[in-house]
Every structure is written in structure tokens, then in C-alpha cells.
Amino acid sequence: MRAIVTSRYSFGFWGAKLCSVLNVVIGGGFAVVNVVVVGQILSAVSGYTMTISVGCVIIAIISYLVSVFGFALIHTYEKYSWIMSFILTIILIAEVADKVDPSIPGEDGNSGLGFAGSFLSFLAVNFSSASGWCSIASDYYCNYPANTKQWKIVTMTILGISIPTIFVTVVGACLANAAISNADANPILATAYKDHGLGGLLLESYHPFHFSKFCLVLLVFTVVGNNVAVNYSSGLSLQLLGHYFHAVPRFIWSFINALVIAVLAIAGKDHLSVIVSNFVSLLGYWTVSFTIILLIEDRWFRRHEGYNLNVWDAPSKLPLGVAAVLALLTGYLAGGVTGMSQTWYIGMLSCPSKTLTRYQTNKA
């Protein structure tokens, strides 16, 4: 069963609708980032004659078309696309390695409250990018044989998410070191990133020039893999909002989702770093509670009785879901919101002194 359908056995028929909405939001947040990055890349490939907005539209259309053709094509695409992505990333490492200076301290130094805050924010962004798969991973396991060993599923899931996340994060940190921290030694990279964002930075990182454009075009198709999964799973989640929603074909919901993502990406194309730091880092908050709730349900309450798969769409035969919904809201509102420290909101448990300082600064 798909992830959001399974959540009905914990959250109930109506409570699972909340999970559906949050699943669409979290997928859309990451997709917006992907679309903006590809828009910058395509703009760089064109010599900046193409606007970022046009690039955003192009990648949104490609991602939607691939997702429409269903599960089999998506699986085939994901099965092989990582190979090209891995090769291109290795090439990038080889070409940028000599420009990286690991001895340079961070902007907030190597100790103190500022360093701790930056570290935790960086950790939150990376955790969110990985934990975001919690609510859609099982969407792509539904064709596995029922007798597949649990340890195989767990191992493949953990390695399949953690290895690429860690790998690409380290590469991204090296790029940032070369273009930002070590800007004086690499003025070309620094200028490219300042003027044209990640697309310009990647264009200057790969060389020679024509090979660089070739690599960037291939990189576009590696990003498609993420957006295809978002469109496909979001379409399923929207169908699960109710029987009337289910009557609308998935490809229509996927189209609406892709359209909204494209519009948001175009609107925020000039503020990519702000989107990442202020929004994407928040998305991991709910997935923690969601995952733990489903885990407890499966390993404790359903350990012996199992699941009656015939009642997945029968509200009267599903649990009310009050406990799960309250647990999710309590974990997010009482724990996450009060402890967060973001640009748009600083929780009372996060740092009272910093809250007062920012309040005084904003008031002034």
C-alpha cells in the first residue's frame, strides 16, 4: 500500500487527509527548489539569453510528462538516472577539488553560539531532505513481493537515502567553500555564483566551456528524477483527500501540482537560498512525528492482529485516529514550533535572549 493510505490505519480516514495535505506541501517545497535550480542551469547553458522563468517552465513540463506515464516508466527512469548523476558529480569533484581550502573557518567561526546555530540549521536542512522520503518511500515498494525480507527493505531504504544525501551534501559544501569562503582565491566562481546563482557556478566549475554546457544539460535530467516522484506521489495524495477527489484522474492532480510548483518557482527564482534556509528546513518537523507514529502502530499495536486490507476505504471500519492526530499536532506545535529558530518565527524555547535581541532590532 502507498504511504498515505497506510496512515489511515493510524490516523483514521479523516485524519489521514491532514497527512495528504502535508505530504503535498513537503513534496512541493523540494520541487520548487529543484525547479529553480534547473531554471538557473538552463539559463547558464543558453549564455543567459534564456530567462530563469523559461527554464522553470521547461523542467516543470518534462517532469510532469514523465510522471504521467505511470509507475513502470518512473521505476525504469529512477533505476538508471543515478548512474549519470554519479558520474557527473565525480567529474565536478575532480575539477573543483584544487580550489577548495578546508582550513578556512566558517562565517561564524569554529565555536560559540553562532557556530552551533549554523551547524544545527545545516543539520536540519539535510535531515529534512532525507526525512521527506518518509511519507512517499513506500509508494515505490508496492510491487515488491509480499515475502520480501524486512531487513532488506530497511537496509535498502536507509542506504538509498543516506548515501546520496551525504555524498551530494559534501560536494555542495566544497562548492560553497570554493565560491564563497575562498572567494578571493577563486574570483571567477565567486562572481558566477553572485551574478547567476548555482547555474552560473556549475557552468564555471565544469570545463572546458563546451563540455561544461554538455554536463549541465545532462544534470537537468538527473533533477527530473526527484520531481517525477513528487508529481506522482502528490497526485496520489490529493486523490486520497476523499471520494470526490479520487474520482478525478491522477494525471489531472499531477498537472495541477506541477503548475503550482512552476508558479511558485518563478515567483521565488531570485530568492533560492532564502527558500532553502527558511522553508525547506521546516519540512522535516512533521515527518519525524509521522514516521514514529506509523512505526509504533506497526510494531506495537499491529504486531499480532495485522491490517485488514479490505477496509482501507471504509471510514466506519478504520480507527478514529484521534490519538495519532493529537500526537502529530502536539509534536509539531508544542515541540517543533516552540523550539524552532527561523527567520519568520523564533520559538520561546529556542533562545529567549536571541528572541529579545531580534525583537529589539526589528522594533528599532
C-alpha positions as CSV (number, residue, x, y, z in Angstrom):
1,M,0.0,0.0,0.0
2,R,1.0,3.6,-0.5
3,A,2.3,5.6,2.4
4,I,-0.7,7.9,2.9
5,V,-3.1,5.0,2.5
6,T,-1.3,3.1,5.2
7,S,-1.5,6.1,7.5
8,R,-5.3,5.7,7.6
9,Y,-4.8,2.7,9.9
10,S,-3.2,5.1,12.4
11,F,-4.8,8.5,11.7
12,G,-8.2,7.3,10.5
13,F,-10.0,8.1,7.3
14,W,-10.3,11.8,8.2
15,G,-7.0,12.3,10.0
16,A,-5.1,10.9,7.1
17,K,-6.3,13.8,5.0
18,L,-4.0,16.0,7.1
19,C,-1.2,13.7,6.1
20,S,-2.2,14.0,2.5
21,V,-2.0,17.8,2.6
22,L,1.3,17.9,4.4
23,N,2.7,15.3,2.0
24,V,1.9,17.6,-0.9
25,V,3.3,20.6,0.8
26,I,6.6,18.9,1.7
27,G,7.0,17.5,-1.8
28,G,6.1,20.8,-3.4
29,G,8.7,22.6,-1.3
30,F,11.5,20.5,-2.5
31,A,10.2,20.5,-6.1
32,V,10.3,24.3,-6.1
33,V,13.9,24.3,-5.1
34,N,14.7,21.7,-7.9
35,V,12.8,23.7,-10.5
36,V,14.6,27.0,-9.6
37,V,18.0,25.3,-9.8
38,V,17.2,23.8,-13.2
39,G,16.0,27.2,-14.4
40,Q,19.3,28.7,-13.4
41,I,21.2,25.8,-15.1
42,L,19.3,26.1,-18.4
43,S,19.7,29.9,-18.3
44,A,23.5,29.4,-17.9
45,V,23.6,26.9,-20.8
46,S,21.9,29.4,-23.1
47,G,24.5,32.0,-22.2
48,Y,21.9,33.7,-20.1
49,T,19.8,34.6,-23.1
50,M,17.1,32.4,-21.7
51,T,15.4,33.7,-18.6
52,I,15.2,31.5,-15.5
53,S,11.4,31.6,-15.7
54,V,11.5,29.8,-19.1
55,G,13.9,27.2,-17.7
56,C,11.5,26.6,-14.8
57,V,8.6,26.1,-17.2
58,I,10.6,23.6,-19.3
59,I,11.6,21.4,-16.4
60,A,8.1,21.5,-14.9
61,I,6.7,20.2,-18.3
62,I,9.3,17.5,-18.6
63,S,8.8,16.3,-15.0
64,Y,5.1,16.2,-15.5
65,L,5.2,14.3,-18.8
66,V,7.4,11.6,-17.3
67,S,5.2,11.2,-14.2
68,V,2.0,10.8,-16.3
69,F,3.2,7.6,-17.9
70,G,2.9,5.8,-14.6
71,F,4.7,3.5,-12.2
72,A,6.7,1.3,-14.6
73,L,8.3,4.2,-16.5
74,I,9.1,6.1,-13.3
75,H,10.8,3.0,-11.9
76,T,12.8,2.5,-15.0
77,Y,13.9,6.1,-15.1
78,E,14.9,6.1,-11.5
79,K,16.8,2.8,-11.9
80,Y,19.3,4.2,-14.4
81,S,19.3,8.0,-14.0
82,W,21.5,7.9,-10.8
83,I,24.4,6.5,-12.8
84,M,24.7,9.6,-15.0
85,S,24.3,11.8,-11.9
86,F,27.1,10.0,-10.1
87,I,29.5,10.3,-13.0
88,L,28.8,14.0,-13.4
89,T,29.3,14.6,-9.7
90,I,32.6,12.8,-9.7
91,I,33.8,14.9,-12.7
92,L,32.7,18.0,-10.7
93,I,34.7,17.0,-7.7
94,A,37.8,16.4,-9.9
95,E,37.5,19.9,-11.4
96,V,36.8,21.8,-8.3
97,A,39.0,20.0,-5.7
98,D,42.1,22.1,-6.2
99,K,40.0,25.3,-5.5
100,V,38.8,24.1,-2.1
101,D,40.5,25.2,1.1
102,P,39.3,23.1,4.1
103,S,41.3,25.2,6.5
104,I,39.0,28.2,6.1
105,P,36.8,28.7,9.2
106,G,33.0,29.1,8.8
107,E,31.4,32.5,8.8
108,D,30.5,32.1,12.5
109,G,33.9,30.7,13.4
110,N,34.5,27.2,14.8
111,S,32.9,27.6,18.2
112,G,30.3,29.6,20.1
113,L,26.6,30.1,19.8
114,G,26.7,31.3,16.2
115,F,28.6,28.2,15.1
116,A,26.2,25.9,17.0
117,G,23.2,27.6,15.4
118,S,24.6,27.3,11.9
119,F,25.5,23.7,12.5
120,L,22.0,22.9,13.7
121,S,20.4,24.7,10.8
122,F,22.6,22.9,8.3
123,L,21.7,19.6,10.0
124,A,18.0,20.5,9.9
125,V,18.2,21.2,6.1
126,N,19.9,17.9,5.4
127,F,17.6,15.9,7.7
128,S,14.6,17.4,6.0
129,S,15.8,16.5,2.6
130,A,16.2,12.9,3.8
131,S,13.2,12.5,6.0
132,G,11.0,14.0,3.3
133,W,11.0,10.5,1.7
134,C,9.3,9.0,4.8
135,S,5.9,9.9,3.5
136,I,6.4,8.6,-0.1
137,A,9.1,5.9,0.0
138,S,6.6,3.0,0.2
139,D,4.8,4.4,-2.8
140,Y,7.6,2.8,-4.8
141,Y,7.7,-0.5,-2.9
142,C,4.2,-1.6,-3.8
143,N,5.3,-4.1,-6.5
144,Y,7.8,-5.8,-4.2
145,P,6.8,-9.5,-3.4
146,A,4.9,-9.7,-0.1
147,N,7.5,-12.2,1.3
148,T,10.4,-9.7,0.9
149,K,12.6,-9.8,4.0
150,Q,12.1,-6.8,6.3
151,W,15.9,-6.4,6.8
152,K,16.2,-6.0,3.0
153,I,13.6,-3.2,2.9
154,V,15.2,-1.4,5.9
155,T,18.7,-1.7,4.6
156,M,17.8,-0.5,1.0
157,T,15.8,2.4,2.4
158,I,18.5,3.7,4.8
159,L,21.4,3.3,2.4
160,G,19.4,4.5,-0.6
161,I,18.5,7.8,1.2
162,S,21.6,8.4,3.4
163,I,24.4,7.6,0.9
164,P,23.3,10.1,-1.8
165,T,22.3,12.7,0.8
166,I,25.7,12.7,2.5
167,F,27.6,12.4,-0.8
168,V,25.9,15.4,-2.5
169,T,25.9,17.4,0.7
170,V,29.7,17.1,1.0
171,V,30.1,18.1,-2.7
172,G,27.8,21.1,-2.2
173,A,29.9,22.2,0.9
174,C,33.0,22.0,-1.2
175,L,31.4,24.2,-3.9
176,A,30.4,26.7,-1.3
177,N,33.9,26.7,0.1
178,A,35.4,27.5,-3.3
179,A,32.9,30.1,-4.4
180,I,32.1,31.8,-1.1
181,S,34.5,31.1,1.7
182,N,37.5,31.1,-0.6
183,A,36.2,33.8,-2.9
184,D,39.4,35.8,-3.0
185,A,41.3,32.9,-4.5
186,N,38.5,32.0,-6.9
187,P,37.1,35.2,-8.2
188,I,35.5,33.6,-11.3
189,L,33.5,31.2,-9.3
190,A,32.5,33.8,-6.8
191,T,31.3,36.2,-9.4
192,A,29.4,33.5,-11.3
193,Y,27.6,32.5,-8.1
194,K,26.9,36.1,-7.1
195,D,25.5,37.1,-10.5
196,H,23.9,33.9,-11.7
197,G,23.3,31.6,-8.7
198,L,24.0,27.9,-8.7
199,G,23.6,27.6,-12.5
200,G,26.4,30.1,-13.2
201,L,28.6,28.4,-10.6
202,L,28.2,25.0,-12.2
203,L,28.9,26.4,-15.6
204,E,32.2,27.8,-14.5
205,S,33.1,24.8,-12.4
206,Y,32.9,22.4,-15.3
207,H,35.5,23.0,-18.1
208,P,36.3,23.4,-20.9
209,F,33.4,25.6,-21.8
210,H,31.5,23.5,-24.3
211,F,31.9,20.3,-22.2
212,S,30.5,22.4,-19.3
213,K,27.3,23.1,-21.2
214,F,27.0,19.4,-22.1
215,C,27.4,18.4,-18.4
216,L,24.8,20.9,-17.4
217,V,22.2,19.6,-19.9
218,L,22.7,16.1,-18.5
219,L,22.4,17.4,-14.9
220,V,18.9,18.7,-15.8
221,F,17.7,15.1,-16.4
222,T,19.1,14.0,-13.1
223,V,16.9,16.5,-11.3
224,V,13.9,15.2,-13.2
225,G,14.0,12.0,-11.1
226,N,13.2,13.9,-8.0
227,N,10.4,16.0,-9.5
228,V,8.8,13.0,-11.1
229,A,8.5,11.3,-7.8
230,V,6.9,14.4,-6.3
231,N,4.3,14.8,-9.0
232,Y,3.4,11.1,-8.9
233,S,3.1,10.8,-5.1
234,S,1.4,14.2,-4.8
235,G,-1.2,13.1,-7.3
236,L,-1.9,10.0,-5.2
237,S,-2.1,12.1,-2.0
238,L,-4.6,14.5,-3.5
239,Q,-6.8,11.6,-4.6
240,L,-6.9,10.4,-1.0
241,L,-8.5,13.6,0.2
242,G,-11.9,12.0,-0.4
243,H,-14.1,10.0,-2.8
244,Y,-14.8,13.0,-4.9
245,F,-11.0,13.7,-5.2
246,H,-10.5,10.1,-6.1
247,A,-12.9,10.4,-9.0
248,V,-10.5,12.9,-10.6
249,P,-7.7,11.1,-12.6
250,R,-4.2,11.2,-11.1
251,F,-2.8,12.9,-14.2
252,I,-5.0,15.9,-13.6
253,W,-3.9,16.3,-10.0
254,S,-0.3,15.8,-11.0
255,F,-0.8,18.6,-13.6
256,I,-2.3,21.0,-11.1
257,N,0.6,20.2,-8.7
258,A,3.2,20.7,-11.4
259,L,1.5,24.0,-12.4
260,V,1.5,25.3,-8.8
261,I,5.2,24.3,-8.3
262,A,6.2,26.1,-11.5
263,V,4.3,29.3,-10.5
264,L,5.9,29.3,-7.0
265,A,9.3,28.6,-8.5
266,I,9.0,31.5,-10.9
267,A,7.9,33.8,-8.1
268,G,10.8,32.8,-5.9
269,K,13.5,32.3,-8.5
270,D,15.6,35.2,-7.2
271,H,15.5,34.0,-3.6
272,L,16.6,30.4,-3.8
273,S,18.9,30.5,-0.8
274,V,16.1,32.1,1.3
275,I,13.7,29.4,0.3
276,V,16.1,26.7,1.3
277,S,17.0,28.1,4.6
278,N,13.7,29.5,5.7
279,F,11.2,27.0,4.3
280,V,12.8,23.6,3.4
281,S,14.4,23.3,6.8
282,L,10.9,23.4,8.4
283,L,9.6,20.5,6.3
284,G,11.3,17.8,8.3
285,Y,9.4,18.7,11.5
286,W,6.2,16.8,10.7
287,T,7.9,13.8,9.1
288,V,9.5,12.8,12.4
289,S,6.2,12.5,14.1
290,F,4.5,10.9,11.1
291,T,7.2,8.2,10.9
292,I,7.3,7.4,14.6
293,I,3.5,7.2,14.8
294,L,3.4,4.7,11.9
295,L,6.3,2.8,13.4
296,I,4.6,2.4,16.8
297,E,1.4,1.4,15.1
298,D,3.1,-1.2,13.0
299,R,5.5,-2.7,15.6
300,W,3.3,-2.5,18.7
301,F,-0.4,-2.2,18.1
302,R,-0.5,-4.2,14.8
303,R,2.2,-6.7,15.7
304,H,-0.2,-9.6,16.1
305,E,-3.5,-8.5,14.6
306,G,-2.1,-7.1,11.4
307,Y,-4.0,-5.0,8.9
308,N,-7.4,-5.7,7.3
309,L,-6.6,-4.5,3.8
310,N,-10.2,-4.7,2.7
311,V,-11.3,-1.7,4.9
312,W,-8.7,0.8,3.7
313,D,-11.5,3.0,2.2
314,A,-14.2,2.3,4.8
315,P,-14.3,5.2,7.3
316,S,-16.5,3.3,9.8
317,K,-14.2,0.3,10.0
318,L,-11.0,2.4,10.4
319,P,-9.8,3.8,13.7
320,L,-10.9,7.3,14.6
321,G,-7.3,8.4,14.6
322,V,-7.7,10.9,17.5
323,A,-4.5,9.7,19.2
324,A,-2.4,9.9,16.1
325,V,-3.6,13.3,15.1
326,L,-3.1,14.7,18.6
327,A,0.3,13.2,18.7
328,L,1.3,14.7,15.4
329,L,-0.1,18.2,16.3
330,T,1.5,18.1,19.8
331,G,4.9,17.1,18.5
332,Y,4.8,19.8,15.8
333,L,3.1,22.6,17.7
334,A,4.4,22.0,21.2
335,G,7.9,20.7,20.3
336,G,8.7,21.9,16.8
337,V,7.2,25.4,16.7
338,T,8.2,26.4,20.2
339,G,11.8,25.2,19.7
340,M,12.4,26.5,16.1
341,S,14.5,29.5,15.3
342,Q,13.7,30.6,11.8
343,T,13.6,34.0,10.1
344,W,9.8,34.2,10.2
345,Y,9.4,32.9,13.7
346,I,11.6,32.2,16.8
347,G,10.1,29.8,19.4
348,M,10.1,30.7,23.0
349,L,12.1,27.6,23.9
350,S,14.7,28.2,21.1
351,C,16.7,31.1,22.5
352,P,14.9,33.7,24.7
353,S,17.9,36.1,24.6
354,K,18.1,36.0,20.8
355,T,14.3,36.5,20.6
356,L,14.6,39.6,22.6
357,T,17.6,40.9,20.6
358,R,15.8,40.3,17.3
359,Y,12.6,41.9,18.6
360,Q,14.5,45.0,19.7
361,T,16.3,45.2,16.4
362,N,13.1,44.8,14.4
363,K,11.4,47.4,16.6
364,A,14.2,49.8,16.1
